[in-house]
Amino acid sequence: VQLVESGGGLVQPGGSLRLSCLASRSIFSIDVMGWYRQVPGKERESVGSISSRGSTNYADSVKGRFTISRDGAKNTVYLQMNSLKPEDTAVYYCNAQILGNSRFTYWGQGTQVTVSS
């Protein structure tokens, strides 16, 4: 599975951005698609995920501000980020997991999000 993120950039605190993750195959054939973020010197952390059935979950730090959605016709998962804070600054990565007897994990190349005035 190839994943390509887009939509990152510079935004002021309180602003919004929408990230996109284009998958090379049907997103309904992928068990879990998620968004992670990483800042230099820290471990990559989960932001949230969406299952093939459409159920979502989010990290406490982004609940109520970030929303994950998808468009099956476009094989794309989105991360809508509202009320952005400087601490949301990070490289954001798309992740795909295919579960079963063997677990396969795929990553996109990442997109930079900078929240600054």
Backbone as a chain_set.jsonl record, in Angstrom:
{"seq": "VQLVESGGGLVQPGGSLRLSCLASRSIFSIDVMGWYRQVPGKERESVGSISSRGSTNYADSVKGRFTISRDGAKNTVYLQMNSLKPEDTAVYYCNAQILGNSRFTYWGQGTQVTVSS", "coords": {"N": [[0.854, -1.185, 0.0], [0.65, 2.12, -0.917], [1.008, 5.355, 0.421], [0.126, 8.728, 0.309], [0.556, 11.814, 1.666], [-0.903, 15.068, 1.969], [-1.447, 18.642, 2.224], [-0.357, 19.92, 4.403], [1.177, 22.736, 6.166], [1.75, 26.187, 7.057], [0.087, 27.692, 9.727], [-1.862, 29.976, 11.65], [-2.215, 30.136, 15.245], [-5.277, 28.823, 16.445], [-6.314, 28.505, 13.97], [-7.227, 26.486, 11.057], [-6.598, 23.399, 9.347], [-6.667, 20.974, 6.713], [-5.649, 17.776, 6.285], [-4.79, 15.364, 3.817], [-4.817, 11.93, 2.867], [-3.892, 9.891, 0.455], [-4.537, 6.714, -0.689], [-3.178, 3.794, -2.299], [-4.856, 1.765, -2.835], [-8.171, 0.446, -2.355], [-9.607, 2.003, 0.411], [-11.361, 0.665, 2.008], [-10.498, -1.857, 2.088], [-8.508, -1.853, 3.847], [-7.692, -2.423, 7.144], [-7.301, -0.647, 9.326], [-6.864, 2.809, 9.262], [-4.741, 5.427, 10.058], [-3.668, 8.464, 11.688], [-0.621, 9.888, 12.6], [1.792, 11.756, 14.516], [4.902, 13.517, 14.765], [7.506, 15.088, 16.52], [10.774, 16.557, 16.465], [13.111, 14.656, 18.313], [11.271, 13.371, 19.83], [9.044, 10.558, 20.359], [7.042, 9.067, 17.795], [3.612, 9.739, 17.822], [0.228, 8.629, 18.227], [-2.484, 10.172, 16.619], [-5.087, 9.715, 15.825], [-7.542, 7.38, 14.499], [-9.252, 5.483, 11.931], [-11.447, 2.852, 11.367], [-12.023, 0.111, 9.039], [-14.698, -0.205, 9.131], [-15.562, 2.241, 9.772], [-15.478, 3.317, 12.323], [-14.139, 5.593, 14.674], [-11.361, 6.837, 16.581], [-9.631, 8.935, 18.923], [-6.718, 10.69, 20.071], [-6.47, 11.977, 23.398], [-5.498, 14.549, 23.467], [-6.358, 15.775, 21.17], [-9.035, 15.465, 20.915], [-12.264, 16.594, 20.092], [-11.255, 18.652, 18.607], [-9.963, 17.702, 16.325], [-10.873, 15.809, 13.437], [-11.407, 12.766, 11.841], [-12.087, 11.613, 8.63], [-13.41, 10.025, 5.641], [-13.246, 9.29, 2.117], [-14.406, 7.021, 0.135], [-14.629, 6.741, -2.621], [-12.535, 8.189, -3.552], [-10.418, 6.982, -2.428], [-9.29, 8.096, -0.135], [-8.322, 9.408, 2.999], [-9.048, 11.763, 5.495], [-7.794, 14.34, 7.66], [-9.162, 16.588, 9.565], [-8.281, 19.497, 11.066], [-8.934, 21.622, 13.619], [-8.99, 24.672, 15.564], [-6.243, 24.966, 16.066], [-3.167, 24.582, 17.85], [0.022, 25.819, 19.005], [1.435, 23.617, 20.007], [0.585, 21.586, 18.397], [2.235, 21.521, 16.297], [4.127, 19.622, 14.109], [5.451, 16.83, 12.226], [3.191, 15.197, 10.28], [1.955, 11.968, 9.812], [0.504, 9.545, 7.7], [-0.972, 6.376, 8.211], [-1.36, 2.92, 7.529], [-2.89, -0.101, 8.335], [-2.957, -3.55, 7.903], [-4.543, -6.212, 9.083], [-4.437, -9.55, 10.513], [-3.35, -12.948, 10.164], [-0.745, -12.32, 9.559], [0.618, -9.166, 10.169], [0.573, -6.126, 8.531], [2.106, -3.024, 8.09], [1.979, 0.268, 6.904], [3.447, 3.356, 5.865], [3.104, 6.828, 5.135], [4.948, 9.557, 3.59], [4.983, 11.763, 5.146], [3.889, 15.028, 6.258], [4.508, 18.423, 6.873], [3.252, 20.288, 9.559], [2.888, 23.437, 10.805], [2.225, 25.476, 13.471], [1.975, 28.676, 14.168], [2.346, 32.103, 15.098]], "CA": [[0.0, 0.0, 0.0], [1.369, 3.403, -0.929], [0.233, 6.427, 1.029], [0.671, 10.044, -0.001], [-0.103, 12.872, 2.425], [-0.83, 16.437, 1.465], [-2.267, 19.592, 2.958], [0.34, 20.581, 5.496], [1.586, 24.111, 5.929], [1.848, 27.105, 8.191], [-1.213, 28.244, 10.102], [-1.82, 30.698, 12.919], [-2.981, 29.514, 16.335], [-6.718, 28.974, 16.298], [-6.689, 28.237, 12.592], [-7.601, 25.133, 10.641], [-5.982, 22.757, 8.19], [-7.148, 19.634, 6.427], [-4.676, 16.892, 5.668], [-5.334, 14.275, 3.016], [-3.969, 10.75, 2.686], [-4.348, 9.123, -0.702], [-4.048, 5.335, -0.665], [-3.054, 3.19, -3.627], [-5.876, 0.739, -2.967], [-9.412, 0.79, -1.684], [-9.433, 2.168, 1.858], [-12.237, -0.274, 2.69], [-9.755, -3.116, 2.205], [-7.484, -1.604, 4.865], [-8.386, -2.594, 8.424], [-7.244, 0.586, 10.106], [-6.037, 3.906, 8.758], [-4.56, 6.355, 11.157], [-2.781, 9.624, 11.589], [0.362, 10.016, 13.664], [2.617, 12.945, 14.385], [6.197, 13.409, 15.424], [8.37, 16.259, 16.604], [12.163, 16.125, 16.658], [13.504, 14.253, 19.652], [10.185, 12.666, 20.521], [8.495, 9.413, 19.657], [5.841, 9.279, 17.003], [2.42, 9.478, 18.631], [-1.019, 8.486, 17.498], [-3.451, 11.269, 16.67], [-6.39, 9.093, 15.736], [-7.646, 6.363, 13.463], [-10.58, 5.101, 11.455], [-11.44, 1.451, 10.949], [-12.694, -0.142, 7.761], [-16.134, -0.079, 9.373], [-15.885, 3.645, 9.949], [-15.376, 3.786, 13.702], [-12.975, 6.453, 14.875], [-10.928, 7.166, 17.934], [-8.705, 10.064, 18.915], [-5.924, 10.961, 21.264], [-7.115, 12.951, 24.278], [-4.985, 15.889, 23.193], [-6.985, 16.366, 19.972], [-10.481, 15.232, 20.928], [-13.066, 17.806, 19.996], [-10.636, 19.603, 17.677], [-9.595, 17.004, 15.091], [-11.853, 14.845, 12.952], [-10.974, 11.905, 10.736], [-13.169, 11.188, 7.745], [-12.887, 9.326, 4.483], [-13.997, 9.286, 0.872], [-14.056, 5.755, -0.493], [-14.52, 6.894, -4.075], [-11.233, 8.791, -3.83], [-9.394, 6.245, -1.67], [-8.641, 9.155, 0.639], [-8.691, 9.667, 4.388], [-8.765, 13.156, 5.822], [-7.664, 14.766, 9.046], [-9.554, 17.982, 9.712], [-7.712, 20.009, 12.31], [-9.462, 22.939, 13.978], [-8.493, 25.256, 16.818], [-4.863, 24.491, 16.162], [-2.312, 25.147, 18.883], [1.448, 25.656, 18.682], [1.892, 22.268, 20.337], [0.212, 20.664, 17.328], [3.292, 21.557, 15.3], [4.773, 18.319, 13.972], [5.276, 16.158, 10.939], [2.038, 14.301, 10.379], [2.094, 10.79, 8.959], [-0.613, 8.642, 7.478], [-0.612, 4.99, 8.508], [-2.343, 1.911, 7.147], [-2.621, -1.406, 8.93], [-3.732, -4.684, 7.417], [-4.438, -7.165, 10.169], [-4.681, -10.938, 10.178], [-2.275, -13.815, 10.646], [0.422, -11.445, 9.446], [0.218, -7.756, 10.246], [1.363, -5.264, 7.661], [1.964, -1.615, 8.402], [2.518, 1.132, 5.86], [3.545, 4.764, 6.246], [3.344, 7.847, 4.132], [6.219, 10.255, 3.716], [4.809, 12.815, 6.135], [3.671, 16.41, 5.827], [4.794, 19.303, 7.998], [2.251, 21.252, 10.024], [3.48, 24.402, 11.725], [1.243, 26.402, 14.038], [2.769, 29.773, 14.704], [1.921, 33.45, 14.715]], "C": [[0.895, 1.241, 0.0], [0.443, 4.492, -0.418], [0.906, 7.755, 0.721], [-0.13, 11.103, 0.748], [0.038, 14.203, 1.701], [-1.652, 17.332, 2.374], [-1.586, 20.292, 4.116], [0.705, 22.011, 5.148], [1.691, 24.887, 7.213], [0.482, 27.713, 8.459], [-1.067, 28.95, 11.44], [-2.575, 29.932, 13.994], [-4.462, 29.838, 16.213], [-7.221, 28.668, 14.905], [-6.986, 26.774, 12.323], [-6.77, 24.686, 9.441], [-6.663, 21.424, 7.966], [-6.051, 18.873, 5.697], [-5.397, 15.789, 4.905], [-4.317, 13.14, 2.934], [-4.579, 9.913, 1.579], [-3.706, 7.743, -0.666], [-4.072, 4.737, -2.071], [-4.034, 2.047, -3.848], [-7.109, 1.171, -2.204], [-9.197, 0.88, -0.175], [-10.336, 1.223, 2.64], [-11.586, -1.649, 2.821], [-8.635, -3.017, 3.237], [-8.167, -1.599, 6.223], [-8.436, -1.311, 9.245], [-6.373, 1.599, 9.372], [-5.949, 4.957, 9.852], [-3.658, 7.52, 10.806], [-1.889, 9.644, 12.834], [1.096, 11.34, 13.468], [3.9, 12.775, 15.19], [6.916, 14.746, 15.378], [9.79, 15.775, 16.86], [12.466, 15.794, 18.111], [12.438, 13.521, 20.436], [9.696, 11.489, 19.684], [7.256, 9.823, 18.852], [4.636, 8.905, 17.851], [1.177, 9.416, 17.751], [-1.888, 9.715, 17.711], [-4.863, 10.705, 16.664], [-6.414, 8.089, 14.604], [-9.097, 6.153, 13.069], [-10.498, 3.666, 10.953], [-12.148, 1.306, 9.606], [-14.207, -0.02, 7.902], [-16.557, 1.361, 9.641], [-15.82, 4.154, 11.374], [-14.071, 4.546, 13.893], [-12.598, 6.527, 16.344], [-9.813, 8.187, 17.836], [-7.896, 10.106, 20.2], [-6.626, 12.04, 22.089], [-6.72, 14.379, 23.921], [-5.665, 16.564, 22.002], [-8.496, 16.168, 19.941], [-11.243, 16.547, 20.924], [-12.499, 18.837, 19.04], [-10.33, 18.968, 16.321], [-10.673, 15.995, 14.73], [-11.27, 14.074, 11.772], [-12.201, 11.489, 9.931], [-12.558, 10.52, 6.522], [-13.822, 9.483, 3.297], [-13.562, 8.035, 0.121], [-13.859, 5.876, -1.993], [-13.161, 7.453, -4.472], [-10.092, 8.057, -3.13], [-8.595, 7.192, -0.771], [-9.22, 9.243, 2.045], [-8.224, 11.074, 4.721], [-8.569, 13.328, 7.329], [-7.98, 16.256, 9.075], [-9.089, 18.462, 11.077], [-8.196, 21.433, 12.54], [-8.856, 23.399, 15.294], [-7.051, 24.84, 17.069], [-4.069, 25.293, 17.189], [-0.844, 24.992, 18.473], [1.966, 24.248, 18.987], [1.425, 21.207, 19.356], [1.258, 20.64, 16.212], [4.047, 20.237, 15.287], [4.754, 17.907, 12.503], [4.166, 15.126, 11.135], [2.163, 13.191, 9.341], [0.781, 10.031, 8.873], [-0.119, 7.209, 7.656], [-1.731, 4.061, 8.069], [-1.933, 0.575, 7.743], [-3.559, -2.445, 8.337], [-3.488, -5.815, 8.396], [-4.746, -8.573, 9.678], [-3.573, -11.793, 10.75], [-0.922, -13.099, 10.579], [-0.069, -10.008, 9.424], [1.154, -6.931, 9.388], [1.05, -3.805, 7.989], [2.663, -0.781, 7.345], [2.475, 2.578, 6.339], [3.673, 5.651, 5.021], [4.646, 8.568, 4.418], [6.162, 11.385, 4.741], [4.599, 14.178, 5.517], [3.808, 17.318, 7.049], [3.614, 20.218, 8.276], [2.929, 22.144, 11.052], [2.412, 25.393, 12.153], [2.021, 27.507, 14.748], [2.197, 31.112, 14.238], [3.088, 34.232, 14.12]], "O": [[1.79, 1.373, 0.835], [-0.736, 4.55, -0.769], [2.122, 7.887, 0.859], [-1.325, 11.278, 0.511], [0.972, 14.423, 0.929], [-2.447, 16.858, 3.185], [-2.178, 21.17, 4.745], [0.567, 22.448, 4.005], [1.717, 24.324, 8.308], [-0.194, 28.186, 7.546], [-0.241, 28.563, 12.266], [-3.481, 29.159, 13.682], [-4.849, 30.969, 15.92], [-8.429, 28.58, 14.683], [-6.996, 25.941, 13.23], [-6.309, 25.498, 8.639], [-7.174, 20.812, 8.903], [-5.591, 19.281, 4.631], [-6.474, 15.341, 5.298], [-3.108, 13.372, 2.931], [-5.639, 9.308, 1.743], [-2.482, 7.618, -0.619], [-4.879, 5.125, -2.916], [-4.048, 1.431, -4.913], [-7.078, 2.167, -1.481], [-8.671, -0.047, 0.442], [-10.099, 0.997, 3.826], [-12.063, -2.501, 3.572], [-7.906, -3.981, 3.47], [-9.122, -0.85, 6.433], [-9.478, -0.942, 9.785], [-5.276, 1.275, 8.918], [-6.943, 5.32, 10.48], [-2.988, 7.541, 9.773], [-2.35, 9.443, 13.958], [1.029, 11.958, 12.406], [3.969, 12.005, 16.148], [6.937, 15.436, 14.359], [9.985, 14.694, 17.414], [12.123, 16.55, 19.021], [12.667, 13.1, 21.57], [9.904, 11.434, 18.472], [6.545, 10.773, 19.182], [4.639, 7.873, 18.522], [1.089, 10.05, 16.699], [-2.012, 10.228, 18.823], [-5.729, 11.163, 17.409], [-5.452, 7.953, 13.848], [-10.028, 6.574, 13.757], [-9.588, 3.312, 10.204], [-12.779, 2.237, 9.107], [-14.913, 0.236, 6.927], [-17.746, 1.668, 9.727], [-16.088, 5.332, 11.61], [-13.034, 4.181, 13.338], [-13.426, 6.305, 17.228], [-9.138, 8.298, 16.812], [-8.321, 9.631, 21.253], [-7.297, 12.912, 21.538], [-7.519, 15.305, 24.058], [-5.565, 17.78, 21.837], [-9.164, 16.656, 19.03], [-10.911, 17.482, 21.653], [-13.183, 19.8, 18.693], [-10.429, 19.629, 15.288], [-11.305, 15.403, 15.604], [-10.718, 14.654, 10.836], [-13.216, 11.07, 10.486], [-11.336, 10.456, 6.384], [-15.011, 9.766, 3.443], [-12.478, 7.997, -0.46], [-13.015, 5.191, -2.571], [-12.688, 7.223, -5.585], [-8.934, 8.464, -3.228], [-7.373, 7.088, -0.67], [-10.431, 9.164, 2.25], [-7.158, 11.517, 4.293], [-9.102, 12.573, 8.143], [-7.167, 17.083, 8.661], [-9.458, 17.901, 12.108], [-7.905, 22.335, 11.755], [-8.282, 22.606, 16.041], [-6.699, 24.411, 18.168], [-4.267, 26.494, 17.369], [-0.516, 24.117, 17.672], [2.848, 23.75, 18.286], [1.824, 20.047, 19.464], [1.171, 19.827, 15.292], [4.545, 19.785, 16.318], [4.126, 18.551, 11.662], [4.216, 14.297, 12.045], [2.436, 13.435, 8.165], [0.05, 9.901, 9.855], [1.01, 6.879, 7.295], [-2.91, 4.381, 8.22], [-0.772, 0.173, 7.663], [-4.774, -2.256, 8.274], [-2.37, -6.315, 8.523], [-5.25, -8.763, 8.571], [-2.925, -11.403, 11.721], [-0.072, -13.269, 11.453], [-1.043, -9.677, 8.749], [2.375, -7.027, 9.507], [-0.107, -3.415, 8.142], [3.787, -1.077, 6.939], [1.598, 2.973, 7.107], [4.269, 5.273, 4.012], [5.36, 8.237, 5.364], [7.202, 11.901, 5.151], [5.059, 14.457, 4.41], [3.288, 17.014, 8.122], [3.052, 20.836, 7.372], [3.476, 21.663, 12.044], [1.781, 26.055, 11.329], [2.639, 27.287, 15.789], [1.645, 31.231, 13.144], [2.924, 35.39, 13.738]]}, "num_chains": 1, "name": "protein.A"}
